[in-house]
Amino acid sequence: MASAPKRFKAAVESGSSSADPLSAFLAWCGRAGVQLNPKVRLSREGAVAGYGMLAAEELQPGEVLFSVPRTALLSQHTTAIHALLREAQESLQSQSGWVPLLLALLHEYTASNSHWQPYFSLWQDFRSLDHPMFWSQEERTRLLQGTGIPEAVDKDLANIQLEYNSIILPFMETHPDIFDPKLHTLELYKELVAFVMAYSFQEPLEEEEEDEKGPNPPMMVPVADILNHVANHNANLEYSPCLRMVTTQPVRKGQEIFNTYGQMANWQLLHMYGFAEPYPGNSHDTADIQMVTLRTAALQRAKSEAQRQLVSEQWDFLCQLEMVGEEGAFVLGWDEVLTEEELSVTLKVLCMSEEEFKEYKEQDGWEDDSDEEENSTLSNEALSRLKTPCKKLLYDSVLLTLESYGADLKAEQDLLNNKEAYEKLSRREQQALHVRYGQKRILHQLLELLQ
């Protein structure tokens, strides 16, 4: 690897000075055994956000852009305190599964002699991530009402506080030679949670392992985490034996190289990564209808106390079947319903007469049903063929869902179409607009299918 530092130096020379943290990081990569293809370069200029990877020459599908040995990954297994974390692993278990990595980051980020300092120098201020967890409660409510993000953030903040107070603080108090609660504060912990949200990777399990154990713990992958995301990406990360980023389609000289963070809706991107894709770029965007909204719509159309009682019994039975839950949601994509079985069964049961429901209950929700419509996926075409009562119930539920947002679709469309007005919005307002607009477009598309 003696020649690697030169290769890394060349990869960053364009538009950077020796004082640039990117230069120090790339020199560190060379020492750590990371191999970078000379046809790519890392840069702030030309990237959609922060740092990015650009093609210095034309690239073909299947080209390896860089490879990262597992010794260069930052995880609970490679940190200087790995032995300590291994000894305490029982007491560090949590709902998120992130505590060991977060303790490793707390230590390495603040240790002056940390092997990982050149890596952290790229992110001197984690607040630049701008996750909604850093927005004020008023901003989240005003800009993200109806999107599902405020509720997700509230849960995150409660879990972060709980983890910090019940696991992190007791661990730090046991090891005062390594940790100091005045330095390793709740605020820094929260910022590192956002860092893990935005930049960590989880190695997928082999199929035979999926039922036997939970997901692999997250890890930081230098260089890979510099690539930005779009749904229509042009590179993929491969995990074996070292980690390699490989092109999936031709890339022109000067074009940015994008990884994928998975099939993520805009609300998930903003919640987890602090950005959203402008419409119509995100082909994986979704909109949710809260499950309880269907119950509300069914109760609203009930004309008597007996009918309202029937709806309550039907809902309780659906809960027993684990088709619905008080906090669950039906997920709608651009082309089909992603929670098709749950929505299909829920619509059918809530639209049953008392006699039909009695018979259905006696069979414990099982039916000998050869009806092709019941067995087909809930594609857009299948939704348009739903029976009239089911269509009406779903239509009313969509209207109730649209009421939960602060503004209507037309006002947001006008804002997006007016370049001058759009550019006057703050970055947070723009990102929130992309989330709301995509969700409403999907919901309005569904209204049209159900008419």
C-alpha positions as CSV (number, residue, x, y, z in Angstrom):
1,M,0.0,0.0,0.0
2,A,3.0,2.3,-0.2
3,S,1.6,4.1,-3.3
4,A,-1.9,4.5,-1.8
5,P,-1.4,7.9,-0.2
6,K,-0.3,9.3,-3.6
7,R,-3.4,8.0,-5.2
8,F,-5.6,9.5,-2.5
9,K,-3.8,12.8,-2.7
10,A,-4.5,13.0,-6.5
11,A,-8.2,12.1,-5.8
12,V,-8.7,15.2,-3.7
13,E,-6.3,17.8,-5.3
14,S,-9.0,19.4,-7.4
15,G,-10.4,22.4,-5.5
16,S,-8.9,21.7,-2.1
17,S,-6.0,22.9,0.0
18,S,-3.7,21.0,2.3
19,A,-5.6,22.5,5.2
20,D,-8.8,20.9,4.0
21,P,-10.0,18.1,6.3
22,L,-10.7,16.0,3.2
23,S,-7.0,15.8,2.4
24,A,-6.1,14.6,5.9
25,F,-9.0,12.1,5.7
26,L,-7.8,10.7,2.4
27,A,-4.2,10.4,3.6
28,W,-5.7,8.4,6.6
29,C,-7.6,6.2,4.1
30,G,-4.4,5.4,2.4
31,R,-2.7,4.3,5.7
32,A,-5.8,2.3,6.6
33,G,-5.7,0.3,3.4
34,V,-8.7,1.8,1.7
35,Q,-8.2,1.6,-2.1
36,L,-9.8,4.3,-4.3
37,N,-10.3,4.0,-8.0
38,P,-8.3,6.8,-9.7
39,K,-11.3,7.5,-11.9
40,V,-13.3,9.1,-9.0
41,R,-12.7,12.0,-6.7
42,L,-14.3,13.2,-3.5
43,S,-15.4,16.9,-3.4
44,R,-17.7,19.4,-1.9
45,E,-18.1,21.2,-5.3
46,G,-20.5,19.5,-7.7
47,A,-22.2,17.4,-5.0
48,V,-25.9,17.7,-4.2
49,A,-25.1,18.0,-0.4
50,G,-22.0,18.2,1.7
51,Y,-19.3,16.0,0.4
52,G,-19.9,13.7,-2.6
53,M,-18.1,11.4,-5.0
54,L,-17.8,12.5,-8.6
55,A,-16.6,10.6,-11.7
56,A,-13.2,12.0,-12.9
57,E,-13.5,9.8,-16.0
58,E,-16.3,7.9,-17.6
59,L,-17.3,4.7,-15.7
60,Q,-18.8,1.5,-16.9
61,P,-21.3,-0.8,-15.0
62,G,-19.5,-3.2,-12.6
63,E,-16.4,-1.0,-11.9
64,V,-15.2,-1.0,-8.3
65,L,-15.1,2.6,-7.1
66,F,-13.3,1.8,-3.8
67,S,-12.8,-1.0,-1.4
68,V,-12.6,-0.7,2.4
69,P,-11.0,-3.5,4.5
70,R,-12.9,-4.5,7.6
71,T,-10.1,-3.2,9.8
72,A,-10.9,0.4,8.6
73,L,-14.6,0.2,9.7
74,L,-15.5,2.0,12.9
75,S,-17.6,-0.2,15.1
76,Q,-18.0,-1.6,18.6
77,H,-15.4,-4.2,17.5
78,T,-12.7,-1.9,16.2
79,T,-12.8,0.9,18.8
80,A,-10.0,1.3,21.3
81,I,-12.5,0.4,24.1
82,H,-13.8,-2.8,22.3
83,A,-12.7,-5.1,25.2
84,L,-14.6,-2.9,27.7
85,L,-17.7,-3.0,25.5
86,R,-17.5,-6.8,25.1
87,E,-17.3,-7.3,28.8
88,A,-20.3,-5.1,29.4
89,Q,-22.4,-6.3,26.5
90,E,-25.2,-7.7,28.7
91,S,-25.8,-4.3,30.4
92,L,-25.6,-2.4,27.1
93,Q,-28.5,-4.1,25.4
94,S,-31.3,-1.6,24.4
95,Q,-34.3,-1.3,22.1
96,S,-32.3,0.4,19.4
97,G,-29.3,-2.0,19.6
98,W,-27.0,1.1,18.9
99,V,-25.6,1.7,22.4
100,P,-22.2,-0.1,21.9
101,L,-21.5,1.8,18.7
102,L,-22.6,5.1,20.3
103,L,-20.3,4.6,23.3
104,A,-17.5,3.8,20.8
105,L,-18.3,7.1,19.0
106,L,-18.5,9.1,22.2
107,H,-15.1,7.9,23.1
108,E,-13.4,8.1,19.7
109,Y,-14.9,11.5,18.9
110,T,-13.5,13.2,22.0
111,A,-10.2,11.3,22.5
112,S,-7.4,13.5,21.3
113,N,-5.3,10.5,20.4
114,S,-8.0,8.6,18.5
115,H,-7.1,6.7,15.4
116,W,-10.3,8.0,13.9
117,Q,-9.7,11.8,14.3
118,P,-9.1,12.4,10.5
119,Y,-12.5,10.6,9.9
120,F,-14.4,12.8,12.4
121,S,-12.8,15.9,11.1
122,L,-15.1,15.7,8.1
123,W,-18.0,16.2,10.5
124,Q,-16.9,18.9,12.9
125,D,-20.5,20.0,13.5
126,F,-23.1,17.2,13.6
127,R,-25.9,19.9,13.7
128,S,-25.3,20.4,10.0
129,L,-27.2,17.1,9.5
130,D,-30.4,19.1,10.4
131,H,-32.6,16.2,11.3
132,P,-36.1,17.1,12.5
133,M,-35.1,16.0,16.0
134,F,-33.1,19.3,16.0
135,W,-36.0,21.4,14.9
136,S,-38.2,23.1,17.5
137,Q,-41.5,21.4,18.4
138,E,-43.3,24.4,16.8
139,E,-41.4,23.9,13.5
140,R,-42.1,20.2,13.5
141,T,-45.8,20.7,14.1
142,R,-46.2,23.5,11.6
143,L,-44.1,22.0,8.8
144,L,-44.6,18.3,9.2
145,Q,-48.1,17.9,10.6
146,G,-49.8,14.8,9.0
147,T,-46.5,13.4,7.6
148,G,-45.8,11.0,10.5
149,I,-42.5,12.6,11.3
150,P,-43.4,14.5,14.5
151,E,-44.7,11.3,16.1
152,A,-41.5,9.4,15.0
153,V,-39.3,12.2,16.4
154,D,-41.1,12.3,19.7
155,K,-40.5,8.5,20.1
156,D,-36.8,9.0,19.2
157,L,-36.3,11.8,21.7
158,A,-38.0,9.8,24.5
159,N,-35.8,6.7,23.7
160,I,-32.6,8.7,23.4
161,Q,-33.2,10.2,26.9
162,L,-34.1,6.8,28.3
163,E,-31.0,5.1,26.9
164,Y,-28.8,7.9,28.0
165,N,-30.1,8.0,31.6
166,S,-30.6,4.3,32.2
167,I,-27.6,2.8,30.2
168,I,-25.0,5.4,29.2
169,L,-24.7,7.3,32.4
170,P,-24.4,4.2,34.7
171,F,-21.7,2.8,32.3
172,M,-19.8,6.2,32.3
173,E,-19.9,6.4,36.1
174,T,-18.4,2.9,36.2
175,H,-15.5,4.0,34.0
176,P,-14.6,7.6,35.1
177,D,-11.1,7.2,33.6
178,I,-12.6,7.0,30.1
179,F,-15.8,9.0,30.2
180,D,-16.9,12.3,31.7
181,P,-20.6,13.2,31.8
182,K,-19.7,16.9,31.5
183,L,-18.0,16.1,28.2
184,H,-20.1,13.2,27.0
185,T,-23.4,15.0,27.4
186,L,-27.0,14.0,26.5
187,E,-26.7,16.7,23.7
188,L,-23.6,15.1,22.2
189,Y,-25.2,11.7,22.5
190,K,-28.3,13.0,20.6
191,E,-26.0,14.4,17.9
192,L,-24.2,11.1,17.6
193,V,-27.6,9.3,17.3
194,A,-28.3,11.6,14.3
195,F,-24.8,10.8,12.9
196,V,-25.5,7.0,13.1
197,M,-29.0,7.5,11.6
198,A,-27.5,9.4,8.6
199,Y,-24.2,7.7,8.0
200,S,-24.0,4.2,9.4
201,F,-24.5,0.9,7.5
202,Q,-25.9,-2.4,8.6
203,E,-24.6,-5.5,6.9
204,P,-27.5,-7.6,5.7
205,L,-27.9,-11.0,7.3
206,E,-27.7,-14.2,5.2
207,E,-31.2,-15.6,4.5
208,E,-30.6,-18.6,6.8
209,E,-29.6,-16.3,9.7
210,E,-32.6,-14.0,9.4
211,D,-34.9,-16.1,11.7
212,E,-32.1,-17.0,14.2
213,K,-30.9,-13.6,15.3
214,G,-31.7,-9.9,15.1
215,P,-30.1,-7.4,12.6
216,N,-26.4,-6.9,12.6
217,P,-25.3,-3.9,14.7
218,P,-24.6,-0.6,12.8
219,M,-21.1,0.4,11.8
220,M,-19.4,3.4,10.2
221,V,-17.9,2.8,6.8
222,P,-15.4,5.6,5.8
223,V,-15.7,6.8,2.2
224,A,-19.0,4.8,1.6
225,D,-20.8,7.3,3.9
226,I,-19.6,10.2,1.7
227,L,-21.8,9.1,-1.2
228,N,-25.2,10.8,-1.4
229,H,-28.5,9.0,-2.0
230,V,-31.1,9.1,-4.7
231,A,-33.8,6.5,-5.5
232,N,-32.4,6.2,-9.1
233,H,-28.8,5.4,-7.9
234,N,-25.8,4.4,-9.9
235,A,-23.7,2.4,-7.4
236,N,-24.2,-0.3,-4.7
237,L,-22.3,-1.4,-1.7
238,E,-21.2,-5.0,-1.6
239,Y,-20.1,-6.5,1.7
240,S,-17.9,-9.5,1.1
241,P,-15.0,-10.1,1.8
242,C,-14.0,-6.4,2.1
243,L,-16.6,-3.7,1.5
244,R,-16.7,-2.5,-2.1
245,M,-18.8,0.2,-3.9
246,V,-19.6,-0.9,-7.4
247,T,-21.2,1.0,-10.3
248,T,-24.6,-0.4,-11.4
249,Q,-24.9,1.7,-14.6
250,P,-22.7,3.9,-16.8
251,V,-21.5,7.2,-15.2
252,R,-20.4,10.2,-17.3
253,K,-17.3,12.2,-16.5
254,G,-18.2,14.9,-13.9
255,Q,-21.4,13.2,-12.9
256,E,-22.1,12.5,-9.2
257,I,-22.1,8.9,-8.0
258,F,-25.0,8.0,-5.8
259,N,-25.5,5.1,-3.4
260,T,-28.9,4.0,-2.2
261,Y,-29.9,3.9,1.5
262,G,-32.7,1.5,0.6
263,Q,-36.2,1.9,-0.7
264,M,-37.0,4.9,1.5
265,A,-40.0,7.2,1.4
266,N,-39.4,10.9,1.7
267,W,-40.7,11.1,5.2
268,Q,-38.2,8.4,6.2
269,L,-35.3,10.2,4.4
270,L,-36.1,13.4,6.2
271,H,-36.6,11.7,9.6
272,M,-33.4,9.5,9.3
273,Y,-31.1,11.6,7.1
274,G,-32.3,15.2,7.2
275,F,-33.3,15.6,3.5
276,A,-36.0,14.7,1.0
277,E,-36.0,14.1,-2.7
278,P,-37.8,16.7,-4.8
279,Y,-41.0,15.5,-6.6
280,P,-41.1,13.4,-8.8
281,G,-37.6,12.0,-8.1
282,N,-38.4,9.5,-5.4
283,S,-40.1,6.5,-7.0
284,H,-40.1,4.8,-3.5
285,D,-42.2,7.6,-1.9
286,T,-45.3,6.5,0.2
287,A,-48.2,7.9,2.0
288,D,-49.8,6.4,5.1
289,I,-53.4,6.1,6.2
290,Q,-53.5,5.5,9.9
291,M,-55.3,2.2,10.6
292,V,-57.6,3.9,13.2
293,T,-58.7,6.3,10.5
294,L,-60.6,3.4,8.8
295,R,-62.3,2.7,12.1
296,T,-63.2,6.4,12.4
297,A,-64.6,6.4,8.8
298,A,-66.6,3.2,9.5
299,L,-68.1,4.7,12.7
300,Q,-69.0,7.9,10.9
301,R,-71.1,6.1,8.4
302,A,-72.8,3.9,11.0
303,K,-76.5,5.0,11.3
304,S,-77.4,3.4,14.6
305,E,-76.0,2.3,17.9
306,A,-76.2,-1.3,16.8
307,Q,-74.1,-0.5,13.7
308,R,-71.5,1.3,15.8
309,Q,-71.3,-1.6,18.1
310,L,-70.7,-3.9,15.1
311,V,-67.9,-1.7,13.9
312,S,-66.2,-1.9,17.4
313,E,-66.6,-5.7,17.4
314,Q,-65.1,-6.0,13.9
315,W,-62.2,-3.8,14.9
316,D,-61.5,-5.9,18.0
317,F,-61.5,-9.0,15.8
318,L,-59.1,-7.4,13.3
319,C,-56.8,-6.6,16.2
320,Q,-57.0,-10.3,17.3
321,L,-56.0,-11.3,13.7
322,E,-53.1,-8.8,14.0
323,M,-54.3,-7.1,10.9
324,V,-54.6,-3.7,12.6
325,G,-53.2,-1.9,15.7
326,E,-53.9,1.4,17.4
327,E,-50.6,2.9,16.1
328,G,-50.3,1.0,12.8
329,A,-50.7,2.5,9.3
330,F,-51.6,1.2,5.8
331,V,-48.8,2.2,3.4
332,L,-49.6,3.3,-0.1
333,G,-47.0,3.5,-2.9
334,W,-47.2,5.0,-6.3
335,D,-48.3,1.8,-8.0
336,E,-49.8,-0.4,-5.2
337,V,-50.6,-0.8,-1.6
338,L,-47.5,-2.0,0.3
339,T,-49.6,-3.4,3.2
340,E,-52.0,-5.1,0.8
341,E,-53.2,-8.0,3.1
342,E,-53.9,-5.8,6.1
343,L,-55.8,-3.2,4.0
344,S,-57.7,-5.8,2.0
345,V,-58.9,-7.8,5.1
346,T,-59.7,-4.6,7.0
347,L,-61.9,-3.2,4.3
348,K,-63.6,-6.5,3.8
349,V,-64.4,-7.0,7.5
350,L,-65.5,-3.4,8.2
351,C,-67.9,-3.6,5.3
352,M,-69.5,-6.9,6.4
353,S,-73.1,-7.2,7.5
354,E,-73.8,-8.6,11.0
355,E,-74.6,-12.1,9.5
356,E,-71.5,-12.1,7.3
357,F,-69.3,-11.1,10.2
358,K,-70.7,-13.8,12.4
359,E,-69.9,-16.5,9.9
360,Y,-66.4,-15.0,9.3
361,K,-65.7,-15.0,13.0
362,E,-66.8,-18.7,13.3
363,Q,-64.2,-19.5,10.7
364,D,-61.5,-17.5,12.6
365,G,-61.0,-15.2,9.7
366,W,-60.3,-18.1,7.2
367,E,-62.3,-18.4,4.0
368,D,-62.3,-20.7,1.0
369,D,-62.2,-17.8,-1.4
370,S,-61.5,-18.5,-5.0
371,D,-62.4,-14.9,-6.0
372,E,-59.5,-13.7,-8.2
373,E,-59.9,-10.1,-6.8
374,E,-59.2,-11.3,-3.2
375,N,-56.0,-13.0,-4.2
376,S,-54.6,-10.3,-6.5
377,T,-52.2,-7.7,-5.2
378,L,-53.8,-4.3,-4.3
379,S,-52.3,-2.7,-7.4
380,N,-53.8,0.6,-8.6
381,E,-55.9,-1.3,-11.1
382,A,-57.2,-3.7,-8.4
383,L,-58.1,-0.8,-6.1
384,S,-60.3,0.6,-8.9
385,R,-62.2,-2.7,-8.9
386,L,-62.9,-2.9,-5.2
387,K,-66.6,-3.5,-4.3
388,T,-68.5,-0.2,-3.8
389,P,-68.8,-0.3,0.0
390,C,-65.0,-0.9,0.3
391,K,-64.3,1.9,-2.2
392,K,-66.5,4.3,-0.2
393,L,-64.9,3.4,3.1
394,L,-61.4,3.8,1.7
395,Y,-62.3,7.1,-0.1
396,D,-63.7,8.5,3.2
397,S,-60.5,7.4,5.0
398,V,-58.3,9.2,2.4
399,L,-60.4,12.4,2.9
400,L,-59.9,12.2,6.7
401,T,-56.2,11.7,6.2
402,L,-55.9,14.7,3.9
403,E,-57.6,16.8,6.6
404,S,-54.7,16.0,9.0
405,Y,-52.3,18.2,6.9
406,G,-52.0,21.9,7.3
407,A,-52.5,23.0,3.6
408,D,-54.1,21.6,0.5
409,L,-52.4,20.1,-2.5
410,K,-53.1,23.1,-4.8
411,A,-51.4,25.6,-2.5
412,E,-48.3,23.4,-2.3
413,Q,-48.3,22.8,-6.1
414,D,-48.4,26.6,-6.6
415,L,-45.5,27.1,-4.2
416,L,-43.4,24.5,-6.0
417,N,-44.2,26.0,-9.4
418,N,-43.3,29.5,-8.3
419,K,-39.5,29.4,-8.4
420,E,-39.1,32.9,-6.7
421,A,-41.5,32.0,-3.8
422,Y,-39.9,28.5,-3.4
423,E,-36.3,30.0,-3.2
424,K,-37.5,32.3,-0.4
425,L,-38.4,29.3,1.8
426,S,-35.8,28.1,4.4
427,R,-34.1,24.8,3.7
428,R,-36.4,23.2,6.4
429,E,-39.5,24.6,4.7
430,Q,-38.3,23.2,1.3
431,Q,-37.6,19.7,2.7
432,A,-40.9,19.6,4.5
433,L,-42.7,20.7,1.4
434,H,-41.3,17.9,-0.7
435,V,-42.4,15.4,2.0
436,R,-46.0,16.7,2.2
437,Y,-46.4,17.2,-1.5
438,G,-45.4,13.7,-2.4
439,Q,-47.7,12.1,0.2
440,K,-50.6,14.3,-0.9
441,R,-50.0,13.4,-4.6
442,I,-50.3,9.7,-3.7
443,L,-53.4,10.2,-1.7
444,H,-55.1,12.3,-4.5
445,Q,-54.1,9.6,-7.0
446,L,-56.0,7.1,-4.8
447,L,-59.0,9.4,-4.6
448,E,-59.2,9.4,-8.4
449,L,-58.9,5.6,-8.6
450,L,-61.8,5.2,-6.1
451,Q,-64.2,7.6,-7.8
